[in-house]
Amino acid sequence: QTLSDTPYRNATIPGYPSKKLSKVIPPRPIPNRPISEQIVLKEPINQNSLKQSEEEQAQIKDQIEEVRVNNVDSEKPITESITEPLILNKSVNTSSVEQNKEEQANIIDEIVDEGVNNVAFEKSIVEPKMQIPGLDQEQDNILLEVNDIPTPQKKRKIDKRSEKNIFLAKKDYDKYSYDKAQQKYLEIINSGKDSKEAYEYLANSYFKNSQYEKAVIWYNKLISRYPNEINAEIYYRASLCFKSQGAYEISNTLLEKYLEMSNNLVIKDYYEKNPNYLETIKLESKKFGIELTQISTENSDFGPSFYGDNQLIYSSTLDATGNSDYEWSGEPFLDLFIADIDSLGNLSNTKRLSNEINTEFHESSASVTRDKKKMYFTRNNFINGKIGTDRNKQINLKIYTAESDDGENWGGIKELPFNDDNYSVAHPTLSVDEKKLYFSSDMPGTFGYSDIWYVDIFEDGSFGQPINLGPQVNTEFRESFPFIGENNTLYFSSDGRIGLGGFDIYYTGLDKKGFPVRSSNIGEPVNSKLDDFGFIYKESKDLGYFSSNRKGLWGSKSDEVYKVSRRGCDINLSGIIFDQNTKKPIPNAYVRLINENGQIISDQFVGEDAIYRFDENIQCALKYTIEASKNPGYSQTLAEIQLPDTSGEVKKDLSLDWSSTCIPDDLVCLLDINPILFDLDKYYINPKAAKELRKVYAAMIRYPDLEIFIASHTDSRGSNDYNQKLSINRATSTKNWLVRRGIASERLTTDGFGEFELENYCEDNVACQEEEHQLNRRSVFKIK
């Protein structure tokens, strides 16, 4: 199978399922051009040197029409007998993935909805055991598929007389006109003429456009009704689709069935060694903060690459050069655009590259040398006004070069010598020293549908022979969109490794010869349950970009460009520390922010409002631990928090419980201190008081952040003014005793209360014993 079966994002490789081949462009039918252009499929004719009769022109026109139809051999599924039909009846284990309830409800609604096409629904792969909210709305949404073409750009008019003709539906499918084919197959099924072929090609058409949420419905019906007539690859595609919806247990079951029926050594070896692969991915992941860029539109935007230091080059269908639409997706053809990069990595001021580069066909995935003198880019097999096709009359992808003197205007376009009409070559990227060119291709020697290769670039500008990177990168499915970072790390995308969803991004170091060492999944948040690809990153600037359709409803037509940065995440984490029992704020509590490696990222004491704030050195998408304490009156509290993928405000309040039966600010109770009592009309520290003060001193040494308030009192004898001054002297004397022993004076605050807070009933004119009066001549301690 050729790359021609690659997805649309492949924007340059004909035919494979949506974006895979790494966003190659599926084959494009030859446009119906004016006869004056004299296009001959096998050997282009020089327009200036030939004159043709009307009969010859008619023959040429017929040839063009034949290529436009692109009626290739039908896909014949391989049938293998299965001893026990695969009937899956597990419900989704929602604990295996982090998925919100609304998302789960939408997935199960679509899978079990019988109202999609009024046909009897056999035992479903997913059997919901709960009442799903929003079912009526979901049914309405799916029923729209029957009446509307699933394309946000335009609705195609289809001849009602041919809608229920399965042969015409297959003809559209073979021409990669998937939006037309989907409409026809839906009409066929809705009319009661459902069949294995209708289910299979409808599911495949959604899969190839990366509309996994719709593909999963029809793969579910296909597997449930025809388990003995399905080839192995259907199980693999279904596994990816269920995974993209968060149904990991079902995905694994389908994957195991695929492995039983195939000899895919790469996937089998990884799966057997990593049964808990989600945990492995989490451990090996690179944590980035991500942010949707301003250049993303309602059209398909993908495949970013650095264009010098301050610009980005990327592909888009927005306001493209050609006038016709690409039948695979119903969108216009792709062109290359440039955007400016500001100091924060934000993108703006987009403009189309010169028309020397862009044509009415697909252009995508470019790589530019550091001096901006040479560009390598992907285009359909079209140069000097001539179209090239393979033996099946498909227009594959090729890599071309262009030259520039000023880094702005490009010309001198040439195709590379290892291109070929009969296979695709796409998505070029240069090594760090610019002496190797890495790319994706389905040329002979490919492990699967598309592999990553490289060629040496010699000093005279010639190229070596293509070399396959081997099984450390390539699998039996699709690998594409290579990029080499400044630290010689290869980033690439694949759907042939066990990942988080459809197309995932992976990374590996390269040895001195340019070969991969060991590939790992880049993990969340860069990878999602849908398609993620085209990752680029400059370590020196901590800035990168990638493409994803995670937010869209239209598969590859929902591709958008995201910014990534390991430090560039603007998270403000804050909260209140409060008493678990009284619910009151706790001033002066100590709060620490700790990362997953146990390192303290930041710490602080809260103020009187008891609010903590962390806004520096925080990375998006990481898990942190917040630790709060206030000794000795409260027990320590820990709280884990998972920060979001994008910038924003995060609130997390923490409560502290009492460490004992004492009120947390009562140091006398907490330390079991006997009263510090004073002699009559005196404020010096006597020996008994000194013994108790040593306990306070020890506590302040043990808890170096402890701050206390000293309150001193008198008995009721004497005037109010005199007693007020005496109590202040007693508080000062108590403080000085501690300061002379090394306690910082700023940790101690004092006040005198005279005779206004007596401990007993010995007020003025009340007869009391001396021992009773002495209980009021005291200093007490409160924790601040």
C-alpha positions in Angstrom: 0.0 0.0 0.0 1.3 3.4 -0.9 1.4 6.6 0.9 -1.5 7.4 -1.3 -3.5 6.1 1.5 -2.3 8.8 3.8 -4.4 11.4 5.5 -5.1 14.9 4.4 -2.7 16.6 6.7 -0.2 14.8 5.0 -1.0 17.4 2.6 1.3 15.9 0.1 0.8 12.2 0.1 -2.0 10.7 -1.8 -4.3 8.4 -0.2 -3.7 7.2 3.3 -5.9 7.9 6.3 -6.2 11.4 7.3 -3.1 13.3 8.5 -1.1 10.3 9.0 1.6 9.7 6.6 2.1 12.6 8.5 0.0 15.0 7.0 0.8 13.9 3.6 -1.4 14.9 0.8 -3.6 12.2 -0.6 -3.6 11.8 -4.3 -5.2 14.6 -6.1 -7.2 14.0 -9.3 -5.9 15.9 -12.3 -7.9 19.1 -12.7 -10.1 19.6 -15.7 -8.0 22.2 -17.5 -8.7 23.9 -20.8 -7.8 21.9 -23.8 -5.3 24.5 -24.8 -3.1 23.3 -22.0 -2.7 20.0 -23.7 -2.0 17.7 -20.7 -1.0 14.2 -21.6 -0.8 11.8 -18.7 2.1 9.7 -19.8 4.3 12.2 -21.6 3.5 15.9 -21.2 3.4 17.7 -24.5 5.1 21.0 -25.2 2.2 23.4 -25.8 4.2 25.6 -28.2 5.4 22.8 -30.5 2.1 20.9 -31.1 -1.2 21.5 -32.8 -3.9 18.9 -32.4 -7.0 18.1 -34.3 -10.4 18.2 -32.6 -10.4 14.4 -32.4 -7.1 14.4 -30.6 -8.2 17.1 -28.2 -11.3 15.0 -27.4 -9.1 12.0 -26.6 -7.0 14.1 -24.3 -10.1 15.4 -22.6 -11.2 11.9 -22.0 -7.8 11.0 -20.5 -8.1 14.0 -18.1 -11.5 13.0 -17.1 -10.3 9.4 -16.5 -7.6 10.6 -14.2 -10.0 13.0 -12.4 -12.3 10.0 -11.6 -9.2 8.1 -10.5 -11.1 4.8 -10.5 -8.6 2.5 -8.9 -9.0 -1.1 -7.8 -11.4 -1.6 -4.9 -10.1 -2.4 -1.5 -10.7 -6.0 -0.9 -10.7 -6.8 2.8 -8.8 -9.9 3.8 -11.0 -12.5 5.3 -9.7 -14.8 8.0 -11.7 -17.2 9.9 -11.9 -16.7 13.6 -12.6 -19.6 15.9 -14.5 -17.5 18.3 -16.1 -14.3 17.0 -15.0 -11.2 18.9 -17.9 -9.9 20.9 -16.9 -7.2 23.3 -19.2 -6.4 26.0 -17.1 -4.6 28.5 -18.1 -1.2 29.7 -15.5 1.5 29.6 -13.4 1.7 32.7 -13.6 5.4 33.2 -11.0 5.2 36.0 -8.3 4.4 33.5 -8.4 7.8 31.9 -9.0 11.3 33.1 -12.2 12.1 31.3 -15.1 14.4 32.3 -18.6 13.0 32.6 -19.9 15.1 29.7 -17.3 13.7 27.4 -18.0 10.1 28.4 -21.7 10.6 27.9 -21.2 12.0 24.4 -19.0 9.0 23.5 -21.4 6.4 24.7 -24.4 8.2 23.2 -22.9 8.0 19.8 -21.9 4.4 20.1 -25.2 3.1 21.2 -27.5 5.4 19.3 -29.9 3.4 17.2 -31.5 6.4 15.8 -28.6 7.2 13.5 -30.0 5.3 10.6 -33.1 3.4 11.7 -31.4 0.0 11.5 -31.4 -2.7 14.1 -28.4 -2.3 16.4 -26.7 -5.5 17.4 -24.9 -6.1 20.6 -22.7 -3.1 21.0 -19.0 -3.1 22.0 -19.9 -0.7 24.7 -22.9 -1.4 26.8 -23.7 1.6 28.9 -25.0 0.9 32.4 -26.1 4.4 33.2 -28.6 7.0 32.1 -26.8 9.3 29.8 -27.7 13.0 29.8 -28.3 14.8 26.6 -29.2 11.7 24.5 -31.8 13.5 22.4 -29.4 16.2 21.5 -26.7 13.7 20.6 -29.1 11.8 18.4 -30.1 15.0 16.6 -26.4 15.8 16.0 -25.7 12.4 14.5 -28.8 12.4 12.3 -27.5 15.6 10.8 -24.9 13.4 9.1 -27.6 11.9 6.9 -28.8 15.3 5.7 -25.7 17.4 5.7 -22.2 16.9 4.4 -19.7 16.8 7.3 -17.7 19.7 6.1 -17.6 23.2 7.7 -16.7 24.9 4.4 -19.5 23.9 2.1 -22.2 21.3 1.4 -22.0 19.3 -1.7 -25.0 18.7 -3.9 -25.4 15.0 -4.6 -27.7 13.5 -7.2 -30.5 11.9 -5.2 -30.8 9.2 -7.9 -27.3 8.0 -7.1 -27.2 8.4 -3.3 -28.3 4.8 -2.6 -26.0 3.2 -5.3 -23.3 1.3 -3.5 -21.1 1.2 -6.6 -21.1 5.0 -6.9 -20.3 5.3 -3.2 -17.3 3.0 -3.6 -16.3 5.0 -6.7 -16.2 8.2 -4.6 -14.3 6.3 -1.8 -11.7 5.1 -4.3 -11.3 8.6 -5.6 -10.7 9.8 -2.0 -13.8 11.9 -2.2 -14.6 10.9 1.4 -17.2 13.6 2.1 -19.2 12.5 -0.9 -18.7 8.8 0.0 -19.8 9.4 3.6 -23.1 11.0 2.4 -23.9 8.1 0.0 -23.1 5.4 2.5 -25.2 7.0 5.1 -28.1 7.2 2.7 -27.6 3.5 1.7 -27.7 2.4 5.4 -30.6 4.7 6.2 -32.6 3.0 3.4 -32.1 -0.4 5.0 -29.5 -1.6 2.6 -26.8 -1.8 5.2 -23.9 -4.3 4.6 -20.4 -5.1 5.7 -19.0 -3.0 2.8 -21.1 0.0 3.7 -20.1 -0.1 7.4 -16.4 -0.7 6.6 -15.9 2.0 4.0 -18.0 4.5 6.0 -15.9 3.8 9.1 -12.7 4.0 7.0 -13.7 7.3 5.4 -14.2 8.9 8.8 -10.9 7.4 10.0 -9.0 8.7 7.1 -10.3 12.2 7.8 -9.4 11.8 11.5 -13.1 12.0 12.5 -12.6 9.3 15.1 -15.7 10.1 17.1 -17.8 9.1 14.1 -15.5 6.3 12.9 -15.9 4.6 16.3 -19.7 4.2 15.8 -19.3 2.4 12.5 -16.3 0.3 13.5 -18.4 -0.8 16.5 -21.3 -1.9 14.2 -18.9 -3.6 11.8 -17.1 -5.6 14.4 -20.3 -6.5 16.2 -22.1 -7.8 13.1 -19.2 -9.2 11.0 -16.5 -10.4 13.4 -15.4 -13.3 11.2 -15.1 -11.2 8.0 -12.8 -8.5 9.2 -9.0 -8.1 8.4 -6.5 -7.4 11.1 -6.1 -3.7 10.3 -9.7 -2.9 11.0 -9.2 -4.0 14.6 -6.1 -1.7 14.8 -8.0 1.3 13.4 -10.9 0.6 15.7 -8.5 0.4 18.6 -7.2 3.9 17.8 -10.7 5.3 17.5 -11.9 3.9 20.8 -8.7 5.2 22.4 -9.3 8.6 21.0 -12.6 8.6 22.9 -11.0 7.6 26.2 -12.2 4.0 26.1 -8.8 2.5 26.8 -10.0 -1.0 28.0 -11.9 -1.6 24.8 -9.0 -0.2 22.8 -6.7 -2.7 24.4 -9.0 -5.6 23.7 -9.2 -4.6 20.1 -5.4 -4.2 20.0 -4.9 -7.7 21.4 -7.2 -9.1 18.7 -5.2 -7.3 16.1 -2.0 -8.8 17.5 -3.5 -12.2 17.4 -4.2 -11.8 13.7 -0.9 -10.1 12.6 2.8 -10.3 13.2 3.4 -6.7 14.0 6.6 -7.2 16.1 7.1 -3.5 17.1 3.7 -3.1 18.7 3.6 -6.6 20.1 7.0 -6.2 21.8 6.1 -2.9 23.3 2.7 -4.0 24.5 4.0 -7.1 26.2 6.7 -5.2 27.9 4.5 -2.3 28.9 1.0 -3.6 29.8 0.6 -0.4 31.9 1.8 1.8 29.1 -0.2 4.8 30.3 2.0 5.0 33.4 5.1 4.5 31.3 4.1 7.4 29.0 3.5 9.5 32.1 6.9 8.8 33.5 8.8 9.5 30.2 6.7 12.5 29.2 8.2 16.0 28.6 6.2 18.6 30.4 5.3 21.7 28.4 2.7 24.4 28.7 0.6 24.8 25.6 -1.4 27.7 24.1 -3.4 28.0 21.0 -1.9 30.5 18.6 -3.6 33.4 16.9 -2.9 32.1 13.4 -5.3 29.2 13.9 -8.4 29.6 11.7 -11.5 27.6 11.0 -9.5 26.0 8.1 -6.7 23.5 8.4 -3.5 25.0 9.7 -0.5 22.7 10.5 3.1 21.7 9.9 5.0 24.7 11.5 8.7 25.1 10.9 11.1 27.9 11.9 11.8 30.5 9.2 14.9 32.2 10.5 14.9 33.5 14.1 11.7 35.6 14.1 9.3 33.9 11.7 7.4 30.7 11.3 6.4 28.9 8.0 3.4 26.7 8.0 0.6 25.2 5.8 -3.0 26.4 5.6 -6.0 26.1 3.4 -7.1 29.6 4.2 -7.4 31.8 1.0 -5.3 29.2 -0.9 -4.0 29.8 -4.5 -6.1 27.3 -6.3 -9.8 27.8 -7.2 -10.9 24.2 -6.8 -11.4 22.2 -3.6 -9.6 19.0 -2.6 -12.1 16.2 -2.8 -10.5 14.2 0.0 -11.6 16.8 2.6 -13.8 19.3 0.8 -11.3 22.1 1.7 -9.2 24.2 -0.7 -5.7 23.0 -1.5 -2.8 23.9 0.9 -0.4 26.8 0.5 2.7 27.8 2.5 2.3 30.9 4.8 4.7 32.9 7.0 3.9 34.5 10.4 6.0 36.8 12.6 7.1 35.6 16.0 7.2 38.3 18.8 9.3 38.3 21.9 6.7 36.1 23.7 6.4 33.6 20.9 3.0 34.8 19.8 2.3 34.6 16.1 0.8 37.4 13.9 1.0 39.1 10.5 0.4 36.0 8.3 1.1 36.2 4.6 1.3 33.7 1.8 4.7 32.8 0.5 5.5 33.8 -3.1 3.7 32.3 -6.0 7.0 30.7 -7.2 6.4 28.3 -4.3 2.6 28.1 -4.0 0.6 26.6 -6.9 -2.9 25.4 -7.4 -1.8 22.0 -5.9 -0.7 21.2 -2.3 2.4 22.8 -0.8 3.3 22.0 2.8 6.0 21.1 5.4 9.0 23.2 4.6 12.5 23.4 6.1 14.7 26.4 5.6 18.5 26.6 6.2 19.7 29.0 8.9 21.0 31.5 6.3 17.6 31.4 4.6 19.3 30.7 1.2 17.7 27.3 0.6 14.3 25.9 1.3 13.2 22.3 1.1 9.4 21.9 0.8 6.7 19.4 0.0 4.4 19.6 -3.0 2.3 17.4 -5.2 4.1 16.0 -8.2 3.9 19.2 -10.2 6.7 21.3 -11.6 7.2 23.6 -14.6 3.4 23.3 -15.3 3.5 19.6 -15.7 1.7 17.0 -13.5 3.3 13.6 -12.8 1.3 10.5 -11.8 2.0 7.0 -10.6 0.8 3.8 -12.4 -2.6 4.3 -10.8 -2.8 7.8 -12.1 -2.4 9.3 -8.6 -0.5 12.5 -7.9 1.9 11.7 -5.1 4.2 14.0 -3.1 7.7 15.1 -3.7 10.3 17.3 -2.0 11.5 20.3 -3.9 14.2 22.9 -3.3 14.1 26.6 -3.8 16.8 29.2 -3.7 16.8 32.8 -2.3 19.3 35.7 -2.1 17.4 37.7 0.4 15.4 35.1 2.4 12.2 36.6 1.0 11.9 35.9 -2.7 12.3 32.3 -3.8 12.9 30.7 -7.2 15.0 28.1 -9.0 12.7 25.3 -7.9 14.1 21.8 -8.5 13.0 18.4 -7.3 15.3 16.1 -5.4 16.9 13.2 -7.2 15.5 10.5 -4.9 11.9 11.5 -5.7 9.8 9.1 -7.8 6.4 9.2 -9.5 5.4 5.9 -7.9 5.8 6.8 -4.3 5.7 9.8 -2.0 8.5 11.8 -0.3 7.4 14.5 2.1 8.0 16.6 5.3 11.7 17.5 5.1 13.8 18.7 8.0 17.5 19.4 8.3 19.9 18.0 10.9 21.6 20.4 13.3 24.7 20.7 11.1 22.5 20.8 8.0 24.5 17.9 6.5 21.5 15.4 6.6 18.0 15.8 5.3 15.3 13.7 7.2 11.9 13.1 5.6 9.0 10.7 5.4 8.3 8.3 2.5 6.6 5.1 1.5 9.4 4.3 -0.9 10.5 0.6 -1.4 12.0 -0.7 1.9 9.5 1.0 4.1 8.4 -0.9 7.2 4.8 0.2 7.0 2.7 2.8 5.3 5.3 5.5 5.7 8.7 5.6 7.4 11.2 8.3 8.3 14.4 8.2 6.3 17.4 10.4 5.8 20.0 11.3 3.1 23.4 12.8 3.4 24.0 16.2 1.8 27.5 16.5 0.4 29.5 19.6 0.0 28.9 19.8 -3.7 25.1 19.8 -3.1 24.6 16.2 -4.2 22.7 13.7 -2.1 23.4 10.2 -0.8 21.1 7.2 -1.0 18.0 7.2 1.3 18.6 5.4 4.6 15.7 4.0 6.7 15.9 5.0 10.4 14.9 1.5 11.4 12.6 0.0 14.1 13.6 2.4 16.9 11.4 4.9 15.0 9.5 3.2 12.2 6.6 0.7 12.6 4.2 -1.2 10.3 2.0 1.9 10.3 2.7 5.6 9.8 5.6 7.7 10.9 6.1 11.3 9.7 6.8 14.9 10.5 10.4 14.6 11.7 12.2 17.5 13.3 15.7 17.8 14.8 16.1 20.0 17.8 19.2 22.0 18.8 20.3 19.3 21.2 20.1 16.7 18.5 16.7 15.3 19.6 14.5 13.8 16.9 10.8 14.6 17.3 8.4 12.7 15.0 4.7 11.6 14.9 3.4 8.1 14.7 0.2 6.1 14.9 2.0 2.8 14.9 3.1 2.9 18.6 0.9 2.5 21.6 0.1 6.0 22.7 -2.6 8.2 24.0 -4.8 8.5 20.9 -4.5 8.8 17.2 -1.3 10.4 15.9 1.1 10.9 18.8 4.4 12.8 19.0 7.5 10.9 20.1 11.1 11.9 20.8 14.5 10.2 20.7 18.2 11.1 20.9 20.3 10.6 17.8 23.8 9.0 17.9 26.8 10.3 16.1 25.7 8.6 12.8 22.3 10.2 13.0 20.4 7.1 14.1 17.8 7.0 16.8 18.5 5.6 20.3 15.2 5.0 22.0 11.8 6.5 21.2 9.5 7.8 24.0 6.1 9.3 24.0 6.2 13.1 24.7 3.1 12.7 26.8 0.4 15.1 27.9 -0.4 17.9 27.4 1.3 18.0 24.0 -0.3 14.7 23.1 -4.0 14.2 23.4 -6.6 11.6 22.6 -6.8 12.9 19.0 -4.1 13.7 16.4 -0.9 15.6 17.4 1.9 16.1 15.0 4.5 18.5 13.5 6.3 19.3 16.7 9.2 21.8 16.6 11.2 23.2 19.5 14.2 25.5 20.1 15.8 24.6 23.4 17.8 27.9 23.5 14.6 29.9 23.5 12.3 27.4 25.2 9.9 27.9 22.4 8.2 25.6 20.0 5.0 24.8 18.1 3.0 21.8 17.0 -0.3 20.9 15.3 -3.4 19.3 16.7 -7.1 18.8 16.0 -7.9 18.2 19.7 -10.6 21.0 19.8 -12.3 20.3 16.5 -15.2 18.3 15.3 -14.1 18.0 11.7 -11.0 15.7 11.9 -8.1 16.9 9.8 -10.0 20.0 8.9 -9.8 21.1 12.6 -6.0 21.2 12.6 -4.6 24.2 14.6 -1.2 25.4 15.6 -0.2 25.5 19.3 2.7 27.2 21.0 4.7 25.2 23.6 7.1 26.3 26.3 8.5 24.6 29.4 8.7 27.9 31.3 6.2 30.0 29.4 3.2 29.0 31.4 1.6 31.9 33.2 0.0 30.2 36.2 -1.1 32.1 39.3 -1.7 29.6 42.2 -3.3 31.0 45.3 -5.5 30.1 48.3 -6.4 30.7 51.9 -5.1 28.9 54.9 -7.9 28.5 57.5 -8.7 26.7 60.8 -10.4 23.4 60.2 -12.5 23.8 63.3 -13.3 27.5 63.5 -13.1 28.2 59.7 -11.2 31.4 60.5 -8.1 32.4 58.5 -4.7 31.5 60.1 -2.2 34.4 59.7 1.5 33.7 59.5 1.0 30.1 58.4 4.0 28.7 56.5 3.3 27.4 52.9 5.7 25.5 50.6 5.2 24.5 46.9 7.0 21.2 46.1 7.4 19.6 42.7 7.1 15.8 41.9 10.9 15.3 42.6 10.5 16.6 46.1 12.2 19.9 45.4 10.9 23.1 47.1 9.9 25.4 44.3 8.9 28.3 46.5 7.8 29.0 50.1 6.3 31.9 52.1 4.5 33.0 55.2 1.0 34.2 54.7 0.0 37.7 56.0 -2.9 38.7 58.1 -5.3 37.8 55.3 -3.9 34.2 55.4 -3.6 34.2 51.5 -0.7 32.5 49.8 0.4 33.2 46.2 2.7 31.4 43.9 3.3 32.8 40.4 7.0 32.2 39.6 8.8 29.1 38.5 5.6 27.2 37.9 5.1 25.0 34.9 1.8 24.1 33.3 0.6 20.5 33.3 2.7 19.4 36.2 1.6 18.0 39.5 2.7 19.9 42.7 2.3 19.4 46.4 1.2 22.3 48.6 2.4 22.0 52.2 1.0 24.3 54.9 1.8 24.4 58.6 1.9 26.5 61.7 3.8 25.1 64.7 3.2 24.2 67.3 -0.5 24.7 67.4 -1.5 23.1 64.1 -0.8 19.8 62.4 0.8 20.0 59.0 -1.4 19.6 55.9 -0.4 18.4 52.4 -2.5 18.8 49.2 -1.6 17.6 45.7 -2.7 19.7 42.8 -2.5 19.0 39.0 -2.0 22.3 37.1 -3.8 22.8 33.8 -2.2 22.7 30.4 -2.7 26.4 29.7 -2.2 29.7 31.6 -4.7 30.9 34.1 -5.7 31.3 37.8 -5.7 28.3 40.0 -7.3 28.4 43.5 -6.6 25.9 46.3 -7.6 26.5 49.9 -6.1 24.5 52.7 -7.3 23.8 56.2 -5.2 23.1 59.3 -6.4 21.0 62.2 -5.4 21.5 65.8 -2.4 19.5 67.0 -3.8 18.9 70.4 -6.8 19.8 72.6 -5.2 23.2 73.3 -6.4 26.2 71.4 -3.7 26.6 68.7 -2.5 30.0 69.8 -2.3 29.3 73.5 1.4 28.6 74.0 1.0 28.2 77.8 -1.4 25.2 77.2 0.6 23.8 74.3 3.9 23.8 76.2 2.4 23.0 79.6 4.0 26.1 81.1 3.2 27.1 84.6 2.2 30.7 85.1 5.0 33.2 85.0 4.1 35.1 88.2 5.6 38.3 89.6 6.1 39.5 93.2 3.9 42.3 94.5 4.7 45.7 92.9 7.7 44.1 91.0 8.5 43.4 87.4 11.8 41.5 87.6 12.0 37.8 86.6 12.2 35.7 89.8 13.7 32.2 89.7 10.4 30.4 89.4 9.4 32.6 86.5 12.8 32.0 84.8 12.2 28.2 85.0 9.0 28.5 83.0 10.5 31.0 80.6 13.1 28.5 79.6 10.3 26.4 78.2 9.3 29.3 76.0 12.9 29.8 75.0 13.3 26.2 74.0 10.1 26.3 71.9 11.4 29.4 70.0 14.7 27.7 69.3 12.8 24.5 68.1 10.5 26.5 65.9 12.6 29.3 64.5 9.7 30.9 62.7 7.6 31.0 65.8 6.5 34.5 66.8 4.7 35.2 70.1 2.8 37.9 71.7 3.5 38.6 75.4 0.6 40.0 77.5 1.3 41.0 81.1 -1.1 41.8 83.9 -1.4 43.1 87.5 -3.7 42.5 90.4 -6.4 45.0 91.3 -4.6 46.8 94.1 -3.3 50.2 93.2 -4.6 52.8 90.7 -5.5 51.9 87.2 -2.7 54.2 85.7 -0.1 52.8 88.0 -1.1 49.2 87.2 -1.1 49.9 83.5 2.5 51.1 83.6 3.5 48.2 85.9 2.0 45.6 83.4 3.9 47.2 80.5 7.2 46.9 82.5 6.5 43.3 83.3 5.9 42.5 79.5 9.1 44.3 78.6 11.0 42.5 81.3 9.8 39.1 80.0 10.8 40.0 76.5 14.2 41.2 77.5 14.9 38.0 79.3 14.4 36.1 76.0 16.2 38.6 73.9 19.3 38.5 76.1 19.4 34.7 75.3 19.4 35.2 71.6 15.8 35.4 70.5 15.3 38.1 67.9 13.3 41.0 69.3 11.2 41.2 66.1 9.8 37.8 67.0 8.4 39.1 70.2 5.6 41.7 70.7 4.3 43.0 74.0 1.5 44.8 75.7 0.3 45.5 79.2 -3.3 45.2 80.3 -3.1 46.5 83.9 -5.8 45.1 86.1 -8.5 44.8 83.4 -8.1 41.1 82.7 -8.1 39.3 86.1 -8.0 35.6 86.3 -10.4 35.4 89.3 -12.9 37.4 91.3 -10.3 39.5 93.2 -11.5 42.9 92.0 -11.3 46.2 93.8 -12.7 46.1 97.4 -12.9 42.3 97.3 -11.1 40.5 100.2 -8.7 37.9 98.8 -5.7 35.9 100.0 -2.3 36.9 98.8 -2.0 33.6 96.8 -5.2 34.6 94.9 -3.9 38.1 94.1 -0.6 36.6 92.8 -2.4 34.6 90.1 -3.3 37.9 88.5 0.3 39.2 88.5 1.4 37.3 85.5 2.7 37.2 81.9 1.0 34.9 79.3 2.0 34.0 75.7 0.0 33.8 72.5 1.2 32.6 69.2 0.9 35.2 66.5 
